[in-house]
Amino acid sequence: MYEMTFDGHMWTLERCAARPDFSQPFTSSFKDRDTIVGRWDISDDGLNWEARLRPHLHQAALGRQGPCPSSNPRQRARKRLPMTTRLSGPAAPRLPAHLVPSEVTALGADLHWEGLLISGDFSRQVAEDPEISGCRVTRCSFVNTEFVRARLSDTVVERCDLSAGALTLARLTRVEFNDCRLWGTDFSGVKMSDVQFRECRLVEASFRQSSGDRVRFERCDLTNADLYAAQFPGSCFFDSDLTGAELSQASLAKARMHGSTLEALRGAVSLRGTTISSVQLVPVALQVLAVLEINVDDERDPGTG
């Protein structure tokens, strides 16, 4: 059975299986209103991937009458299998088996990195409309660097410093940030799908009006982070510090917050629909009571002596 996701731009079909079977994902995007550009990959172990097919699907070729019926009953039955939306954690980036060390020393317009191992100092630069796919970005400095309308997919970013940088209006698909310094980084308006932040310092980072499916924060410092009007339903905030975070008008329905510090939150009522553990009950309840202006006072009649 293939699992399907669609975020309004990226369309994926994925078949996950263990040996001796094989995994086979299809990743595509809409080039224009009539054209879908994608690729099929295959892997025997879930780690090393090989591109098999790069189809360009056009509306004229697809036709408007739907697929032709098959004369094979087994094929007809297989086509009737339901497509299900994956509800598990973020899918891991699909990195190529071999990465080529990059010799790039500066960013610029129309930047395109694919299948590269990237390291270096790219601080205080601007990259317009960059596309980064199938890369491992390690020990890089992007301090005060701005990525304008970036598209990142199947990429691992590890031990990098993006402090005071910006990824505004970016699209991130199957991206991992591991042990990164993201102090004050601007993720405003970013659209994420299968994105994980692990052991990252996101103090005062901004996710204002960003959105995501299958987004996970694990052992992250989100102190005073800004999630105003962020749309992260079903996300996970595990063992992270959200002290002083701004959650006003955020949508976090079905998010799981286990092990996280949830104190001095702004807009605590946005935790509506989330799941917390029993040890988090008291600090969260006190904040919700304060928002609702409910006072706790053991004295029944304060007017009597």
C-alpha positions as CSV (number, residue, x, y, z in Angstrom):
1,M,0.0,0.0,0.0
2,Y,1.2,3.5,-0.9
3,E,0.8,6.4,1.6
4,M,0.0,9.8,0.1
5,T,0.6,13.3,1.3
6,F,-0.2,16.6,-0.4
7,D,0.6,20.1,1.1
8,G,-0.7,22.2,-1.7
9,H,2.6,22.2,-3.6
10,M,4.4,18.9,-2.9
11,W,2.7,15.5,-3.8
12,T,4.2,12.3,-2.4
13,L,3.5,8.6,-2.7
14,E,5.5,6.3,-0.5
15,R,5.8,2.6,-0.1
16,C,7.8,1.7,3.0
17,A,8.9,-1.9,3.5
18,A,11.7,-3.9,5.2
19,R,14.0,-6.3,3.6
20,P,13.7,-8.5,1.6
21,D,11.1,-6.2,0.1
22,F,11.9,-2.7,-1.2
23,S,10.8,0.9,-0.4
24,Q,9.7,3.1,-3.3
25,P,8.8,6.8,-2.9
26,F,7.5,9.2,-5.5
27,T,8.1,12.9,-4.9
28,S,6.6,15.6,-7.2
29,S,5.6,19.2,-7.5
30,F,3.5,21.3,-9.8
31,K,5.6,23.2,-12.3
32,D,2.5,25.0,-13.6
33,R,-1.2,24.4,-13.6
34,D,-0.9,21.7,-16.3
35,T,2.4,20.0,-15.5
36,I,3.6,17.8,-12.6
37,V,7.4,17.1,-12.3
38,G,8.5,14.3,-10.1
39,R,10.7,11.3,-9.6
40,W,10.6,7.7,-8.4
41,D,13.3,6.4,-6.1
42,I,14.0,2.9,-4.9
43,S,15.9,1.4,-1.9
44,D,16.5,-2.0,-0.6
45,D,17.6,-0.9,2.9
46,G,15.8,2.5,3.4
47,L,19.2,4.3,3.6
48,N,20.7,4.2,0.1
49,W,18.4,5.5,-2.7
50,E,18.5,5.2,-6.5
51,A,16.6,7.3,-8.9
52,R,14.6,5.1,-11.3
53,L,12.3,7.5,-13.2
54,R,11.7,11.2,-13.6
55,P,8.3,11.6,-15.1
56,H,6.8,14.9,-16.5
57,L,3.0,14.5,-16.4
58,H,1.0,16.9,-18.6
59,Q,-2.7,17.4,-18.5
60,A,-3.0,16.7,-22.2
61,A,-1.3,13.4,-21.7
62,L,-3.3,12.5,-18.6
63,G,-6.5,13.2,-20.4
64,R,-9.8,14.1,-18.7
65,Q,-11.5,10.7,-18.9
66,G,-9.5,9.1,-16.2
67,P,-7.3,6.0,-16.5
68,C,-8.3,3.2,-18.9
69,P,-9.8,0.2,-17.2
70,S,-7.5,-2.8,-16.9
71,S,-8.5,-6.2,-18.2
72,N,-6.5,-7.8,-15.4
73,P,-8.8,-8.4,-12.4
74,R,-5.8,-8.4,-10.0
75,Q,-4.7,-5.0,-11.4
76,R,-8.2,-3.6,-11.0
77,A,-8.4,-4.8,-7.4
78,R,-5.0,-3.3,-6.6
79,K,-6.1,0.1,-8.0
80,R,-9.0,0.1,-5.6
81,L,-6.8,-0.2,-2.5
82,P,-7.3,3.0,-0.3
83,M,-4.7,5.7,-0.2
84,T,-4.0,6.6,3.4
85,T,-2.3,9.7,4.9
86,R,0.7,8.9,7.0
87,L,0.1,9.8,10.7
88,S,3.5,8.7,12.1
89,G,6.5,10.9,12.8
90,P,8.5,12.8,10.3
91,A,9.8,10.9,7.3
92,A,13.6,10.9,7.2
93,P,15.5,12.7,4.5
94,R,16.4,10.5,1.5
95,L,20.1,11.2,1.0
96,P,22.0,9.9,-2.0
97,A,24.4,7.0,-1.3
98,H,27.4,9.2,-2.2
99,L,27.7,12.9,-1.6
100,V,30.1,15.1,-3.6
101,P,32.1,17.6,-1.5
102,S,31.1,21.1,-2.5
103,E,33.6,23.8,-3.6
104,V,31.1,26.6,-3.2
105,T,32.4,29.5,-1.2
106,A,29.6,32.1,-1.7
107,L,25.9,32.3,-2.0
108,G,23.9,34.2,-4.7
109,A,20.9,34.2,-6.9
110,D,19.5,31.0,-8.4
111,L,21.6,28.8,-6.0
112,H,21.1,25.1,-6.7
113,W,22.8,22.4,-4.5
114,E,22.0,18.7,-5.2
115,G,23.7,15.7,-3.8
116,L,26.5,17.7,-2.1
117,L,28.4,17.7,1.2
118,I,28.5,21.3,2.2
119,S,30.7,23.1,4.8
120,G,32.1,26.6,5.2
121,D,31.4,30.1,6.3
122,F,28.5,31.8,4.5
123,S,27.8,34.4,7.0
124,R,26.1,37.8,6.2
125,Q,25.1,36.8,2.7
126,V,21.8,36.6,0.7
127,A,20.6,33.7,-1.4
128,E,17.6,34.3,-3.6
129,D,15.3,31.4,-4.6
130,P,17.9,28.7,-3.6
131,E,17.1,25.1,-4.1
132,I,18.8,22.5,-1.9
133,S,18.1,18.8,-2.4
134,G,19.7,15.6,-1.2
135,C,22.5,17.5,0.7
136,R,24.3,17.2,4.1
137,V,25.1,20.7,5.4
138,T,27.6,20.4,8.3
139,R,29.5,22.8,10.5
140,C,28.5,25.8,8.4
141,S,28.1,29.4,9.6
142,F,25.0,31.2,8.2
143,V,25.0,33.9,10.8
144,N,22.9,36.9,9.6
145,T,22.4,35.1,6.3
146,E,19.0,35.5,4.5
147,F,17.5,32.7,2.3
148,V,14.7,34.2,0.2
149,R,12.0,31.8,-0.8
150,A,14.3,28.8,-0.2
151,R,13.2,25.2,-1.1
152,L,14.9,22.5,0.9
153,S,14.2,18.8,0.5
154,D,15.8,15.6,1.7
155,T,18.5,17.5,3.5
156,V,20.3,17.2,6.8
157,V,21.6,20.4,8.5
158,E,23.9,19.5,11.4
159,R,26.0,21.5,13.8
160,C,25.4,24.7,11.9
161,D,25.0,28.3,13.2
162,L,22.0,30.2,11.6
163,S,21.7,32.7,14.4
164,A,19.9,35.9,13.4
165,G,19.4,34.4,9.9
166,A,16.2,34.1,7.9
167,L,14.3,31.4,6.1
168,T,11.2,33.3,5.6
169,L,8.6,31.9,3.2
170,A,10.7,28.8,2.6
171,R,9.4,25.3,1.8
172,L,11.0,22.5,3.8
173,T,10.3,18.9,2.9
174,R,12.0,16.0,4.8
175,V,14.6,18.2,6.5
176,E,16.4,17.6,9.7
177,F,18.2,20.2,11.9
178,N,20.5,18.5,14.3
179,D,22.5,20.3,17.1
180,C,22.1,23.7,15.4
181,R,22.3,27.1,16.8
182,L,19.2,28.9,15.6
183,W,19.1,31.8,18.1
184,G,16.6,34.4,16.8
185,T,16.3,32.7,13.4
186,D,13.3,33.8,11.4
187,F,11.1,31.0,10.1
188,S,8.1,33.2,9.5
189,G,5.7,32.0,6.9
190,V,7.6,28.7,6.3
191,K,5.7,25.7,5.1
192,M,7.1,22.4,6.5
193,S,6.4,18.8,5.8
194,D,8.3,16.0,7.6
195,V,10.7,18.4,9.5
196,Q,12.6,17.6,12.7
197,F,14.6,19.9,15.0
198,R,16.8,17.8,17.4
199,E,18.8,19.3,20.2
200,C,18.7,22.8,18.6
201,R,18.9,26.2,20.4
202,L,15.9,28.1,19.1
203,V,15.8,30.8,21.7
204,E,13.7,33.7,20.5
205,A,13.3,32.1,17.1
206,S,10.2,33.1,15.1
207,F,7.7,30.7,13.6
208,R,5.0,33.4,13.1
209,Q,2.3,32.2,10.7
210,S,4.3,29.2,9.7
211,S,2.6,25.9,9.1
212,G,3.6,22.2,9.0
213,D,2.6,18.6,8.9
214,R,4.6,16.0,10.9
215,V,6.9,18.5,12.6
216,R,8.9,17.4,15.6
217,F,10.9,19.4,18.2
218,E,13.0,17.1,20.4
219,R,15.2,18.3,23.2
220,C,15.2,21.9,21.9
221,D,15.4,25.2,23.7
222,L,12.4,27.3,22.5
223,T,12.6,29.8,25.3
224,N,10.7,33.0,24.3
225,A,10.1,31.5,20.8
226,D,7.4,33.2,18.7
227,L,4.7,30.8,17.4
228,Y,2.0,33.4,16.9
229,A,-0.7,32.1,14.5
230,A,1.5,29.1,13.7
231,Q,-0.4,26.1,12.3
232,F,1.3,22.9,13.7
233,P,-1.6,20.4,14.2
234,G,-0.3,17.0,15.2
235,S,3.2,18.2,15.9
236,C,5.5,16.9,18.7
237,F,7.3,19.0,21.3
238,F,9.3,16.4,23.2
239,D,11.6,17.3,26.2
240,S,11.9,20.9,25.0
241,D,11.8,24.2,26.9
242,L,9.0,26.5,25.8
243,T,9.3,28.9,28.7
244,G,7.8,32.3,27.8
245,A,6.9,31.1,24.3
246,E,4.2,33.1,22.4
247,L,1.4,30.8,21.4
248,S,-1.4,33.3,20.7
249,Q,-3.8,32.2,17.9
250,A,-1.6,29.2,17.2
251,S,-3.3,25.9,16.1
252,L,-1.8,23.0,17.9
253,A,-4.6,20.5,17.9
254,K,-3.5,16.9,18.6
255,A,0.1,18.1,19.3
256,R,1.9,16.1,21.9
257,M,4.0,18.1,24.5
258,H,5.4,15.3,26.7
259,G,8.5,16.2,28.8
260,S,8.5,19.8,27.8
261,T,8.6,22.8,30.1
262,L,5.3,24.8,29.6
263,E,5.7,27.8,31.9
264,A,5.0,31.5,31.5
265,L,3.4,30.9,28.2
266,R,1.7,33.7,26.3
267,G,-1.6,32.6,24.8
268,A,-1.7,29.4,26.9
269,V,-5.3,28.7,25.7
270,S,-3.8,27.7,22.3
271,L,-2.9,24.5,24.1
272,R,-6.5,23.5,23.5
273,G,-6.6,20.0,21.9
274,T,-3.0,19.1,22.8
275,T,-1.9,16.2,24.9
276,I,0.3,16.6,28.0
277,S,1.5,14.3,30.6
278,S,0.3,14.2,34.2
279,V,3.4,16.0,35.5
280,Q,2.6,18.9,33.3
281,L,-0.9,19.3,34.6
282,V,-0.5,21.8,37.4
283,P,1.7,24.4,35.6
284,V,-0.6,24.3,32.5
285,A,-3.8,24.4,34.6
286,L,-2.6,27.5,36.5
287,Q,-1.9,29.4,33.3
288,V,-5.3,28.5,31.8
289,L,-7.0,29.6,35.0
290,A,-5.1,32.9,34.9
291,V,-6.2,33.5,31.3
292,L,-9.8,32.8,32.2
293,E,-9.4,35.1,35.2
294,I,-10.4,32.3,37.7
295,N,-9.0,33.0,41.2
296,V,-8.1,30.3,43.6
297,D,-8.9,31.4,47.2
298,D,-9.5,29.1,50.1
299,E,-11.2,31.8,52.2
300,R,-14.9,31.4,51.7
301,D,-16.0,34.9,52.8
302,P,-13.2,37.4,52.8
303,G,-15.5,40.0,54.3
304,T,-15.8,38.3,57.6
305,G,-13.2,38.6,60.4
